[in-house]
Amino acid sequence: MLELIWLLPTFPLLGFLSLVLTAGKLPQRVVAIIGAGSIGLVFLVAALIASQFLDSGAEQFVFTAWSWMSVGEFTPGFTFYLDGLSLVMMLIITGVGFLIHLYSTGFMLDDPSYSRFFAYMNLFVASMLMLVLADNLVLLYLGWEGVGLCSYLLIGFWYQKPANGYAARKAFVVTRVGDTSMAIGLFLLFSQLGTLNIQDMLHAADAQWAIGSNYAVLASLLLLGGAVGKSAQLPLQTWLPDAMAGPTPISALIHAATMVTAGVYLIARNQVLFELAPDIQLLVAWIGLATLLMAGFTAMTQHDIKRILAYSTISQIGYMFLGLGVGAWSAAIFHLMTHAFFKALLFLGAGTVILSLHHEHDIFKMGGKRKQLPVAFYSFVIGSLALAAFPFSSGYFSKDEILLAALALEGPGIWLWAGGVLGAFFTGLYSFRLVFVVFFGESRGHHDAQEVAGFSMATPLFILMFFSIFGGWITIPVESVFSHGEAHVEHHVSALLHGIMIVVPLLGIGVSYLFYVSKTFSVEKLMASSLAQGLHKFWFSGWGMDRLYDTLFVKPFLWLARINRNDLVDWLYALIVELTRAAHGLVVRSQTGSLHWYALSVAGGLLLLVFLGVLL
């Protein structure tokens, strides 16, 4: 059964080809069967492979489908590598991915590009499976770039609106920065270690490079550049909020099961490399902390239901980076899994709200919708409890392990822990701000709206509700993968510190209640001061990062494009063309058709050669 691992990326790829080659001519029911059915079939195969792998007791399994290329000793192949880490990732991608596809069969039912939507979604899943199952960094990079392509296609899916096309281009360009960094890192690793097979490369690095080696530091830093681009961490996080331009199921797939987790996987897969560069590993933690706090502040100011969840994703990926940076490798992957459950639930719940309220996104035009939208209401309550790490929800267990590991780190650990706890407060505040504004209080519009949640949309929500509550009890088989340098989090902390970790998120929920339900505190009074208004404007803009990048990069580039409208490089080539034409004209003039002229030319040339021979 393990030899069938090559079917995992193949089935969704065949689904993509079937839908593309039929050019939208298939009936919607057939499209749904191919689009969602191929992912469901992949999940069944993945579950069977996972069961057999775990029963075998093996730590890894390698299967080579065929050789890709052979250049000297460089022979990367389509080789798939299965261990505890890739097993967890493939189950998340196929399991949560199937639920999103199933939901999409109902959500996208009225869209004229129904077939194109599922074609792109299938290709997205195929690319992500290629990425996480790759045995070598070349194949991983193929999946990496495939995910980037699909994100462009899906974010700009409704390309008729120019803003959507801009958001797609922005995502593509910003992530290219990280992808370029990663590509240079691959060149460095191959030039120094002679292989891009992941396991061989890690063994060679461990044997040849000392801790703190310049090569290890540079390679880790370059890979980190790729990770922050794909996973939307500082300073390359600006693309993700604008990615909400795509249909809501796409947002769920990008944020929960695929693209943004790729950077976390890349760092975790190259654990040994980052441990050889402890300063870079600590930088991963600081980047995660800064990102989660920045995104938490920003989420509190947003009005768009999907943008709130987008900044929430940036913040939760920050927790994963924090876990990786402090050596809590298993905890980071554990949080990746639990986050996939509750973030998919929240995005799909948001899709139900948006569809039921005639594509309304502004939460302050909703209100009092818990009775009108009961399935969406329970989805948001359960998803937000898990997001806010409510005791014994799935998010509680994974976030608790990360914070304990940060606390155990010597030196800056206490500050990383304190920052993570502060971020948990803001998570409780902004997540339940969303719940209270949308589902409580008085209705501010759409009074007669009816919930749109048929079987295909409601079933994934109920399944995700279950796993958002109980997913924290799942044991993931990654201990053997991270046995090298794993920072175990079985620490004895004081009851006070543990109590703080439990109470602080609840305080965030309580403060949100006092502002938006009981009205004990007034948002209007809080916003009366110029300082509060200035901070709100600054945080609402994403801390001015887009404006900063426009000033530093976009406007100078556009200025250069304007002054170089005629293209100096083209002018140089045009000059060469004109000189060639002029020379050709002179040669043409020498062709007179007169025999006397030709004889004189030959004699003159002969005399010139004799003269030069004597002279030289």
Secondary structure by P-SEA (a helix, b strand, c coil): cccccccaaaaaaaaaaaaaaacccccaaaaaaaaaaaaaaaaaaaaaaaaaaaaacccbbbbbccccccccccccccbbbbcaaaaaaaaaaaaaaaaaaaaaaaaaccccaaaaaaaaaaaaaaaaaaaaacccaaaaaaaaaaaaaaaaaaaacccccaaaaaaaaaaaaaaaaaaaaaaaaaaaaaaaccccaaaaaaaaaaaccccccaaaaaaaaaaaaaaaaaaccccccccccccccccaaaaaaaccccccaaaaaaaaaaaaaaaacaaaaaaaaaaaaaaaaaaaaaaaccccaaaaaaaaaaaaaaaaaaaaaacaaaaaaaaaaaaaaaaaaaaaaaaaaaaaaccccccccccccccccaaaaaaaaaaaaaaacccccaaaaaaaaaaaaaaacccaaaaaaaaaaaaaaaaaaaaaaaaaacccccccccccccccccaaaaaaaaaaaaaaacccccccccccccccccccccccccaaaaaaaacaaaaaaaaaaacccccccccccccccaaaaaaaaaaaaccaaaaaaaaccaaaaaaaaaaacccaaaaaaaaaaaaaaaaaaaaaaaccccaaaaaaaaaaaaaaaaaaaaac
